[in-house]
Amino acid sequence: MFWISFEYAFVILMVLTAIFYAVFEYRMFRALGSVHLGNSIRNPLPSVSILVSARNEETSISKTIDSLMKQLYKGRWDIWIADDRSTDRTPQILAEYAEKFPDRIHVVTITELSPGESAKKNAIAKLVAASEGEILLLTDADCIVKPTWIRAMIREFEPGIDFVAGHSYIDLPKDRSNWLLNMQAVETMAYRIAGTAALAMGTPITSTGNNLAYRRSFFEEVHGFEGVSKIQSGDDDLLLQKLAREAPWKAHYSIDPEAFVTTQGKETLPELWEQRKRWASKTTYYAPNIVALLVVVFIFFCLISLGYLLSFLSFKIFLATLFGVLVKLVGDSCVEKRGLRLFEQQQLYKWFLPVEIIHAPFTVFAVLFGIAGHFKWKG
């Protein structure tokens, strides 16, 4: 009796959540077609402060700074870097750059961190307090930006826009093929595409801290990271969620290639697993309507994952799971294809199917472990 009831409950839930997911994917597909380039023509140009948090980044920080120093922006801009308790050569490298470019590069040294405080948010808050730019532009210490980066991101700040989510993608090695990096690049693109579509729908979900910009006045109005400072992740989209509660129309996603940033992928599966758990850990702190939406999607993914295991026990469950998998496959494929064209990354589509097969269970376990706090972070 229990098994029969379970079968019917499984089938009904799968059908309902699959329909919800299909409608959501259709809305995202439509929204991607409406995304446009920003065209702010403000004169004079706003002042910009680039903020970078660095901890033990001796292998990458020089390349990041070198790319930042090539900016073509004609307005006033400077770079503020937080040395967050580094124990390698990062402090010496930063000191050399600050000495060489005293009017452009400024270093804020952090020696202590309060118990339970998020290191990244603490560093950014200190950089905001020290800097003076009207627009705050953020990237990570292992990213490479284009000379047009500032100029292109500033163009997105049309009247009424307070928050601009920039696009970043994994820099794949040209001399070798790495299945983990390629699959990771596709999955990362899926997050970026979903974030772009959601902003276009007026339902901000996610952004990325390695290519982000917002007005200083916005950061001050929402009291910075107040209320979320002890959440280890979320220096990017938890700020977006604060905006989502009040005025989601004030956020915009940049699709300008001149503003794209390259980042480094994780070379090993354990590193990737820890990162994805960390990303998932903050989702319960999103705006209530966003949490409700994500809960339905999560249930859908749970049913697919469970269906993988139980299909051999029941033909009804097999059919329901097949229906759910097909709905997800078709919806994801359409959205991913349009998004990859939008961001000029069509070559990644050949890795779509391998990622799609494992996406639901991988996401489910990442969310469960992330929300439970079972993840590690640097330092």
Contacts in CASP RR format, 6 or more apart in sequence:
PFRMAT RR
TARGET T0000
AUTHOR 0000-0000-0000
METHOD contacts of the structure
MODEL  1
MFWISFEYAFVILMVLTAIFYAVFEYRMFRALGSVHLGNSIRNPLPSVSI
LVSARNEETSISKTIDSLMKQLYKGRWDIWIADDRSTDRTPQILAEYAEK
FPDRIHVVTITELSPGESAKKNAIAKLVAASEGEILLLTDADCIVKPTWI
RAMIREFEPGIDFVAGHSYIDLPKDRSNWLLNMQAVETMAYRIAGTAALA
MGTPITSTGNNLAYRRSFFEEVHGFEGVSKIQSGDDDLLLQKLAREAPWK
AHYSIDPEAFVTTQGKETLPELWEQRKRWASKTTYYAPNIVALLVVVFIF
FCLISLGYLLSFLSFKIFLATLFGVLVKLVGDSCVEKRGLRLFEQQQLYK
WFLPVEIIHAPFTVFAVLFGIAGHFKWKG
3 314 0 8 1.000
7 314 0 8 1.000
7 316 0 8 1.000
7 317 0 8 1.000
8 316 0 8 1.000
10 303 0 8 1.000
10 306 0 8 1.000
10 307 0 8 1.000
10 310 0 8 1.000
10 316 0 8 1.000
10 317 0 8 1.000
10 320 0 8 1.000
11 316 0 8 1.000
11 317 0 8 1.000
11 319 0 8 1.000
11 320 0 8 1.000
13 299 0 8 1.000
13 303 0 8 1.000
14 300 0 8 1.000
14 303 0 8 1.000
14 320 0 8 1.000
14 321 0 8 1.000
14 323 0 8 1.000
14 324 0 8 1.000
15 320 0 8 1.000
15 323 0 8 1.000
17 296 0 8 1.000
17 297 0 8 1.000
17 299 0 8 1.000
17 300 0 8 1.000
17 303 0 8 1.000
18 300 0 8 1.000
18 323 0 8 1.000
18 324 0 8 1.000
18 327 0 8 1.000
18 328 0 8 1.000
19 327 0 8 1.000
20 296 0 8 1.000
20 297 0 8 1.000
20 300 0 8 1.000
21 296 0 8 1.000
21 297 0 8 1.000
21 300 0 8 1.000
21 327 0 8 1.000
21 328 0 8 1.000
21 331 0 8 1.000
22 327 0 8 1.000
22 331 0 8 1.000
24 293 0 8 1.000
24 297 0 8 1.000
25 331 0 8 1.000
25 332 0 8 1.000
25 334 0 8 1.000
25 335 0 8 1.000
26 331 0 8 1.000
27 197 0 8 1.000
27 201 0 8 1.000
28 193 0 8 1.000
28 194 0 8 1.000
28 197 0 8 1.000
28 198 0 8 1.000
28 201 0 8 1.000
28 335 0 8 1.000
29 197 0 8 1.000
29 331 0 8 1.000
29 334 0 8 1.000
29 335 0 8 1.000
29 338 0 8 1.000
31 197 0 8 1.000
31 198 0 8 1.000
31 200 0 8 1.000
31 201 0 8 1.000
32 193 0 8 1.000
32 196 0 8 1.000
32 197 0 8 1.000
32 200 0 8 1.000
32 335 0 8 1.000
32 338 0 8 1.000
32 339 0 8 1.000
32 342 0 8 1.000
33 200 0 8 1.000
33 338 0 8 1.000
33 342 0 8 1.000
34 200 0 8 1.000
35 196 0 8 1.000
35 197 0 8 1.000
35 200 0 8 1.000
35 253 0 8 1.000
35 255 0 8 1.000
35 342 0 8 1.000
36 255 0 8 1.000
37 155 0 8 1.000
37 156 0 8 1.000
37 254 0 8 1.000
37 255 0 8 1.000
37 256 0 8 1.000
38 155 0 8 1.000
38 156 0 8 1.000
38 158 0 8 1.000
38 252 0 8 1.000
38 254 0 8 1.000
38 256 0 8 1.000
39 155 0 8 1.000
39 158 0 8 1.000
40 154 0 8 1.000
40 155 0 8 1.000
40 156 0 8 1.000
40 157 0 8 1.000
40 158 0 8 1.000
40 159 0 8 1.000
40 161 0 8 1.000
42 157 0 8 1.000
44 75 0 8 1.000
45 73 0 8 1.000
45 74 0 8 1.000
45 75 0 8 1.000
45 76 0 8 1.000
45 154 0 8 1.000
46 75 0 8 1.000
46 133 0 8 1.000
46 134 0 8 1.000
46 135 0 8 1.000
46 154 0 8 1.000
46 157 0 8 1.000
47 75 0 8 1.000
47 76 0 8 1.000
47 77 0 8 1.000
47 132 0 8 1.000
47 133 0 8 1.000
47 134 0 8 1.000
47 135 0 8 1.000
48 73 0 8 1.000
48 75 0 8 1.000
48 76 0 8 1.000
48 77 0 8 1.000
48 78 0 8 1.000
48 133 0 8 1.000
48 134 0 8 1.000
48 135 0 8 1.000
48 136 0 8 1.000
48 137 0 8 1.000
48 150 0 8 1.000
48 154 0 8 1.000
49 77 0 8 1.000
49 78 0 8 1.000
49 79 0 8 1.000
49 80 0 8 1.000
49 127 0 8 1.000
49 131 0 8 1.000
49 132 0 8 1.000
49 133 0 8 1.000
49 135 0 8 1.000
49 136 0 8 1.000
49 137 0 8 1.000
50 68 0 8 1.000
50 77 0 8 1.000
50 78 0 8 1.000
50 79 0 8 1.000
50 80 0 8 1.000
50 137 0 8 1.000
50 138 0 8 1.000
50 139 0 8 1.000
50 150 0 8 1.000
51 80 0 8 1.000
51 81 0 8 1.000
51 82 0 8 1.000
51 124 0 8 1.000
51 127 0 8 1.000
51 128 0 8 1.000
51 131 0 8 1.000
51 136 0 8 1.000
51 137 0 8 1.000
51 138 0 8 1.000
52 64 0 8 1.000
52 68 0 8 1.000
52 79 0 8 1.000
52 80 0 8 1.000
52 81 0 8 1.000
52 82 0 8 1.000
52 127 0 8 1.000
52 138 0 8 1.000
52 139 0 8 1.000
52 140 0 8 1.000
52 141 0 8 1.000
53 81 0 8 1.000
53 82 0 8 1.000
53 84 0 8 1.000
53 119 0 8 1.000
53 120 0 8 1.000
53 123 0 8 1.000
53 124 0 8 1.000
53 127 0 8 1.000
53 140 0 8 1.000
53 141 0 8 1.000
54 61 0 8 1.000
54 81 0 8 1.000
54 82 0 8 1.000
54 83 0 8 1.000
54 84 0 8 1.000
54 86 0 8 1.000
54 90 0 8 1.000
54 94 0 8 1.000
54 141 0 8 1.000
55 83 0 8 1.000
55 84 0 8 1.000
55 85 0 8 1.000
55 86 0 8 1.000
55 90 0 8 1.000
55 119 0 8 1.000
55 141 0 8 1.000
55 378 0 8 1.000
55 379 0 8 1.000
56 86 0 8 1.000
56 87 0 8 1.000
56 88 0 8 1.000
56 90 0 8 1.000
56 378 0 8 1.000
56 379 0 8 1.000
57 64 0 8 1.000
57 86 0 8 1.000
57 88 0 8 1.000
57 90 0 8 1.000
57 141 0 8 1.000
57 142 0 8 1.000
58 86 0 8 1.000
58 88 0 8 1.000
58 89 0 8 1.000
58 90 0 8 1.000
58 93 0 8 1.000
60 141 0 8 1.000
60 142 0 8 1.000
60 264 0 8 1.000
61 81 0 8 1.000
61 90 0 8 1.000
61 93 0 8 1.000
61 94 0 8 1.000
61 141 0 8 1.000
61 142 0 8 1.000
62 93 0 8 1.000
62 97 0 8 1.000
63 144 0 8 1.000
64 139 0 8 1.000
64 140 0 8 1.000
64 141 0 8 1.000
64 142 0 8 1.000
64 143 0 8 1.000
64 144 0 8 1.000
64 145 0 8 1.000
65 79 0 8 1.000
65 81 0 8 1.000
65 97 0 8 1.000
65 105 0 8 1.000
67 143 0 8 1.000
67 144 0 8 1.000
67 145 0 8 1.000
67 146 0 8 1.000
67 147 0 8 1.000
68 79 0 8 1.000
68 139 0 8 1.000
68 145 0 8 1.000
69 79 0 8 1.000
69 101 0 8 1.000
69 104 0 8 1.000
69 105 0 8 1.000
70 147 0 8 1.000
71 77 0 8 1.000
71 145 0 8 1.000
71 147 0 8 1.000
71 149 0 8 1.000
71 150 0 8 1.000
71 151 0 8 1.000
72 147 0 8 1.000
72 148 0 8 1.000
72 150 0 8 1.000
72 151 0 8 1.000
73 150 0 8 1.000
73 151 0 8 1.000
73 154 0 8 1.000
74 151 0 8 1.000
76 133 0 8 1.000
77 150 0 8 1.000
78 103 0 8 1.000
78 104 0 8 1.000
78 105 0 8 1.000
78 106 0 8 1.000
78 131 0 8 1.000
78 133 0 8 1.000
79 104 0 8 1.000
79 105 0 8 1.000
79 106 0 8 1.000
80 106 0 8 1.000
80 107 0 8 1.000
80 108 0 8 1.000
80 127 0 8 1.000
80 130 0 8 1.000
80 131 0 8 1.000
81 94 0 8 1.000
81 105 0 8 1.000
81 106 0 8 1.000
81 107 0 8 1.000
81 108 0 8 1.000
81 127 0 8 1.000
81 141 0 8 1.000
82 107 0 8 1.000
82 108 0 8 1.000
82 109 0 8 1.000
82 110 0 8 1.000
82 123 0 8 1.000
82 124 0 8 1.000
82 126 0 8 1.000
82 127 0 8 1.000
83 90 0 8 1.000
83 91 0 8 1.000
83 94 0 8 1.000
83 107 0 8 1.000
83 108 0 8 1.000
83 109 0 8 1.000
83 110 0 8 1.000
84 110 0 8 1.000
84 113 0 8 1.000
84 119 0 8 1.000
84 122 0 8 1.000
84 123 0 8 1.000
85 110 0 8 1.000
85 111 0 8 1.000
85 112 0 8 1.000
85 113 0 8 1.000
85 119 0 8 1.000
91 109 0 8 1.000
94 105 0 8 1.000
94 107 0 8 1.000
95 107 0 8 1.000
97 105 0 8 1.000
98 105 0 8 1.000
98 106 0 8 1.000
98 107 0 8 1.000
106 130 0 8 1.000
106 131 0 8 1.000
108 123 0 8 1.000
108 126 0 8 1.000
108 127 0 8 1.000
108 130 0 8 1.000
110 122 0 8 1.000
110 123 0 8 1.000
110 126 0 8 1.000
113 119 0 8 1.000
113 122 0 8 1.000
114 122 0 8 1.000
116 230 0 8 1.000
117 229 0 8 1.000
117 230 0 8 1.000
118 225 0 8 1.000
118 229 0 8 1.000
118 230 0 8 1.000
118 231 0 8 1.000
118 232 0 8 1.000
118 233 0 8 1.000
118 234 0 8 1.000
118 235 0 8 1.000
119 232 0 8 1.000
119 377 0 8 1.000
119 379 0 8 1.000
120 233 0 8 1.000
120 234 0 8 1.000
120 235 0 8 1.000
121 225 0 8 1.000
121 228 0 8 1.000
121 229 0 8 1.000
121 231 0 8 1.000
121 234 0 8 1.000
121 235 0 8 1.000
122 229 0 8 1.000
124 138 0 8 1.000
124 225 0 8 1.000
124 235 0 8 1.000
125 224 0 8 1.000
125 225 0 8 1.000
125 229 0 8 1.000
128 136 0 8 1.000
128 216 0 8 1.000
128 219 0 8 1.000
128 224 0 8 1.000
133 216 0 8 1.000
134 215 0 8 1.000
134 216 0 8 1.000
134 217 0 8 1.000
135 153 0 8 1.000
135 154 0 8 1.000
135 157 0 8 1.000
135 213 0 8 1.000
135 214 0 8 1.000
135 215 0 8 1.000
135 216 0 8 1.000
136 213 0 8 1.000
136 214 0 8 1.000
136 215 0 8 1.000
136 216 0 8 1.000
136 219 0 8 1.000
137 149 0 8 1.000
137 150 0 8 1.000
137 153 0 8 1.000
137 212 0 8 1.000
137 213 0 8 1.000
138 209 0 8 1.000
138 210 0 8 1.000
138 211 0 8 1.000
138 212 0 8 1.000
138 213 0 8 1.000
138 236 0 8 1.000
139 145 0 8 1.000
139 209 0 8 1.000
139 210 0 8 1.000
139 211 0 8 1.000
139 212 0 8 1.000
139 261 0 8 1.000
140 209 0 8 1.000
140 210 0 8 1.000
140 263 0 8 1.000
142 263 0 8 1.000
142 264 0 8 1.000
143 168 0 8 1.000
143 210 0 8 1.000
143 211 0 8 1.000
143 261 0 8 1.000
143 262 0 8 1.000
143 263 0 8 1.000
143 264 0 8 1.000
144 171 0 8 1.000
144 261 0 8 1.000
144 262 0 8 1.000
145 211 0 8 1.000
145 261 0 8 1.000
146 152 0 8 1.000
146 258 0 8 1.000
146 259 0 8 1.000
146 260 0 8 1.000
146 261 0 8 1.000
148 258 0 8 1.000
148 259 0 8 1.000
149 258 0 8 1.000
149 259 0 8 1.000
149 261 0 8 1.000
151 258 0 8 1.000
152 254 0 8 1.000
152 256 0 8 1.000
152 258 0 8 1.000
152 259 0 8 1.000
153 164 0 8 1.000
153 166 0 8 1.000
153 211 0 8 1.000
153 213 0 8 1.000
153 254 0 8 1.000
153 259 0 8 1.000
154 213 0 8 1.000
155 256 0 8 1.000
156 164 0 8 1.000
156 213 0 8 1.000
156 252 0 8 1.000
156 254 0 8 1.000
156 256 0 8 1.000
156 259 0 8 1.000
157 164 0 8 1.000
157 213 0 8 1.000
157 215 0 8 1.000
158 252 0 8 1.000
160 250 0 8 1.000
161 250 0 8 1.000
161 251 0 8 1.000
161 252 0 8 1.000
162 214 0 8 1.000
162 215 0 8 1.000
162 217 0 8 1.000
162 218 0 8 1.000
162 243 0 8 1.000
162 247 0 8 1.000
162 250 0 8 1.000
162 251 0 8 1.000
163 207 0 8 1.000
163 213 0 8 1.000
163 214 0 8 1.000
163 215 0 8 1.000
163 218 0 8 1.000
163 239 0 8 1.000
163 240 0 8 1.000
163 243 0 8 1.000
163 250 0 8 1.000
163 251 0 8 1.000
163 252 0 8 1.000
164 212 0 8 1.000
164 213 0 8 1.000
164 214 0 8 1.000
164 251 0 8 1.000
164 252 0 8 1.000
164 253 0 8 1.000
164 254 0 8 1.000
165 195 0 8 1.000
165 196 0 8 1.000
165 199 0 8 1.000
165 207 0 8 1.000
165 208 0 8 1.000
165 211 0 8 1.000
165 212 0 8 1.000
165 236 0 8 1.000
165 240 0 8 1.000
165 251 0 8 1.000
165 252 0 8 1.000
165 253 0 8 1.000
165 254 0 8 1.000
166 207 0 8 1.000
166 208 0 8 1.000
166 211 0 8 1.000
166 212 0 8 1.000
166 213 0 8 1.000
166 253 0 8 1.000
166 254 0 8 1.000
166 259 0 8 1.000
166 260 0 8 1.000
166 261 0 8 1.000
167 192 0 8 1.000
167 196 0 8 1.000
167 211 0 8 1.000
167 253 0 8 1.000
167 254 0 8 1.000
167 255 0 8 1.000
167 259 0 8 1.000
167 260 0 8 1.000
167 261 0 8 1.000
167 343 0 8 1.000
168 192 0 8 1.000
168 208 0 8 1.000
168 210 0 8 1.000
168 211 0 8 1.000
168 260 0 8 1.000
168 261 0 8 1.000
168 262 0 8 1.000
168 263 0 8 1.000
169 185 0 8 1.000
169 188 0 8 1.000
169 189 0 8 1.000
169 192 0 8 1.000
169 260 0 8 1.000
169 261 0 8 1.000
169 262 0 8 1.000
169 263 0 8 1.000
169 343 0 8 1.000
169 345 0 8 1.000
170 181 0 8 1.000
170 184 0 8 1.000
170 185 0 8 1.000
170 188 0 8 1.000
170 262 0 8 1.000
170 263 0 8 1.000
170 264 0 8 1.000
170 265 0 8 1.000
171 262 0 8 1.000
171 263 0 8 1.000
171 264 0 8 1.000
171 265 0 8 1.000
172 178 0 8 1.000
172 181 0 8 1.000
172 182 0 8 1.000
172 185 0 8 1.000
173 181 0 8 1.000
178 267 0 8 1.000
179 354 0 8 1.000
180 266 0 8 1.000
180 267 0 8 1.000
180 268 0 8 1.000
180 269 0 8 1.000
180 272 0 8 1.000
181 265 0 8 1.000
181 267 0 8 1.000
182 348 0 8 1.000
182 351 0 8 1.000
183 351 0 8 1.000
183 354 0 8 1.000
183 355 0 8 1.000
184 265 0 8 1.000
184 266 0 8 1.000
184 272 0 8 1.000
185 265 0 8 1.000
185 345 0 8 1.000
185 348 0 8 1.000
185 351 0 8 1.000
186 336 0 8 1.000
186 348 0 8 1.000
186 349 0 8 1.000
186 351 0 8 1.000
186 352 0 8 1.000
186 355 0 8 1.000
187 355 0 8 1.000
187 359 0 8 1.000
188 265 0 8 1.000
189 336 0 8 1.000
189 339 0 8 1.000
189 340 0 8 1.000
189 343 0 8 1.000
189 345 0 8 1.000
189 348 0 8 1.000
190 332 0 8 1.000
190 336 0 8 1.000
190 355 0 8 1.000
190 359 0 8 1.000
191 206 0 8 1.000
191 208 0 8 1.000
192 208 0 8 1.000
192 343 0 8 1.000
193 335 0 8 1.000
193 336 0 8 1.000
193 338 0 8 1.000
193 339 0 8 1.000
193 340 0 8 1.000
193 342 0 8 1.000
193 343 0 8 1.000
194 205 0 8 1.000
194 206 0 8 1.000
194 335 0 8 1.000
195 204 0 8 1.000
195 205 0 8 1.000
195 206 0 8 1.000
195 207 0 8 1.000
195 253 0 8 1.000
196 253 0 8 1.000
196 255 0 8 1.000
196 339 0 8 1.000
196 342 0 8 1.000
197 335 0 8 1.000
198 204 0 8 1.000
198 205 0 8 1.000
198 206 0 8 1.000
199 205 0 8 1.000
199 248 0 8 1.000
199 251 0 8 1.000
199 252 0 8 1.000
199 253 0 8 1.000
200 253 0 8 1.000
202 248 0 8 1.000
202 249 0 8 1.000
202 251 0 8 1.000
203 244 0 8 1.000
203 248 0 8 1.000
203 289 0 8 1.000
203 290 0 8 1.000
203 293 0 8 1.000
204 237 0 8 1.000
204 240 0 8 1.000
204 241 0 8 1.000
204 243 0 8 1.000
204 244 0 8 1.000
204 248 0 8 1.000
204 251 0 8 1.000
204 287 0 8 1.000
204 290 0 8 1.000
205 237 0 8 1.000
205 286 0 8 1.000
205 290 0 8 1.000
205 293 0 8 1.000
205 294 0 8 1.000
206 236 0 8 1.000
206 237 0 8 1.000
206 240 0 8 1.000
207 236 0 8 1.000
207 237 0 8 1.000
207 240 0 8 1.000
207 253 0 8 1.000
208 236 0 8 1.000
209 235 0 8 1.000
209 236 0 8 1.000
210 261 0 8 1.000
210 263 0 8 1.000
211 254 0 8 1.000
211 259 0 8 1.000
211 260 0 8 1.000
211 261 0 8 1.000
212 236 0 8 1.000
214 239 0 8 1.000
218 243 0 8 1.000
218 250 0 8 1.000
219 239 0 8 1.000
222 239 0 8 1.000
222 242 0 8 1.000
222 243 0 8 1.000
224 239 0 8 1.000
224 242 0 8 1.000
225 235 0 8 1.000
225 238 0 8 1.000
225 239 0 8 1.000
228 234 0 8 1.000
228 238 0 8 1.000
228 285 0 8 1.000
231 238 0 8 1.000
231 281 0 8 1.000
231 282 0 8 1.000
231 285 0 8 1.000
232 278 0 8 1.000
232 281 0 8 1.000
232 377 0 8 1.000
233 278 0 8 1.000
233 279 0 8 1.000
233 281 0 8 1.000
233 282 0 8 1.000
233 377 0 8 1.000
234 282 0 8 1.000
237 282 0 8 1.000
237 286 0 8 1.000
238 282 0 8 1.000
238 285 0 8 1.000
238 286 0 8 1.000
240 251 0 8 1.000
241 285 0 8 1.000
241 286 0 8 1.000
241 287 0 8 1.000
241 290 0 8 1.000
243 250 0 8 1.000
243 251 0 8 1.000
244 251 0 8 1.000
244 286 0 8 1.000
244 287 0 8 1.000
244 290 0 8 1.000
245 287 0 8 1.000
255 342 0 8 1.000
255 343 0 8 1.000
257 344 0 8 1.000
260 343 0 8 1.000
265 272 0 8 1.000
266 272 0 8 1.000
266 275 0 8 1.000
273 366 0 8 1.000
274 375 0 8 1.000
274 376 0 8 1.000
274 377 0 8 1.000
276 362 0 8 1.000
276 366 0 8 1.000
277 366 0 8 1.000
277 369 0 8 1.000
277 370 0 8 1.000
277 373 0 8 1.000
277 374 0 8 1.000
277 375 0 8 1.000
278 370 0 8 1.000
278 375 0 8 1.000
278 377 0 8 1.000
279 366 0 8 1.000
280 363 0 8 1.000
280 366 0 8 1.000
280 367 0 8 1.000
280 369 0 8 1.000
280 370 0 8 1.000
280 371 0 8 1.000
281 370 0 8 1.000
281 371 0 8 1.000
281 373 0 8 1.000
281 375 0 8 1.000
283 291 0 8 1.000
283 294 0 8 1.000
283 367 0 8 1.000
283 371 0 8 1.000
284 291 0 8 1.000
284 371 0 8 1.000
286 294 0 8 1.000
298 363 0 8 1.000
298 364 0 8 1.000
298 367 0 8 1.000
300 324 0 8 1.000
300 328 0 8 1.000
301 359 0 8 1.000
301 360 0 8 1.000
301 361 0 8 1.000
301 363 0 8 1.000
301 364 0 8 1.000
302 364 0 8 1.000
303 320 0 8 1.000
303 321 0 8 1.000
303 324 0 8 1.000
304 321 0 8 1.000
304 324 0 8 1.000
304 325 0 8 1.000
304 328 0 8 1.000
304 360 0 8 1.000
304 361 0 8 1.000
305 360 0 8 1.000
305 361 0 8 1.000
305 364 0 8 1.000
307 317 0 8 1.000
307 318 0 8 1.000
307 320 0 8 1.000
307 321 0 8 1.000
308 321 0 8 1.000
308 361 0 8 1.000
310 317 0 8 1.000
310 321 0 8 1.000
311 317 0 8 1.000
311 318 0 8 1.000
311 321 0 8 1.000
311 322 0 8 1.000
312 318 0 8 1.000
328 356 0 8 1.000
328 360 0 8 1.000
329 356 0 8 1.000
332 352 0 8 1.000
332 356 0 8 1.000
332 359 0 8 1.000
333 352 0 8 1.000
333 356 0 8 1.000
336 349 0 8 1.000
336 352 0 8 1.000
337 349 0 8 1.000
340 346 0 8 1.000
340 348 0 8 1.000
340 349 0 8 1.000
369 375 0 8 1.000
END
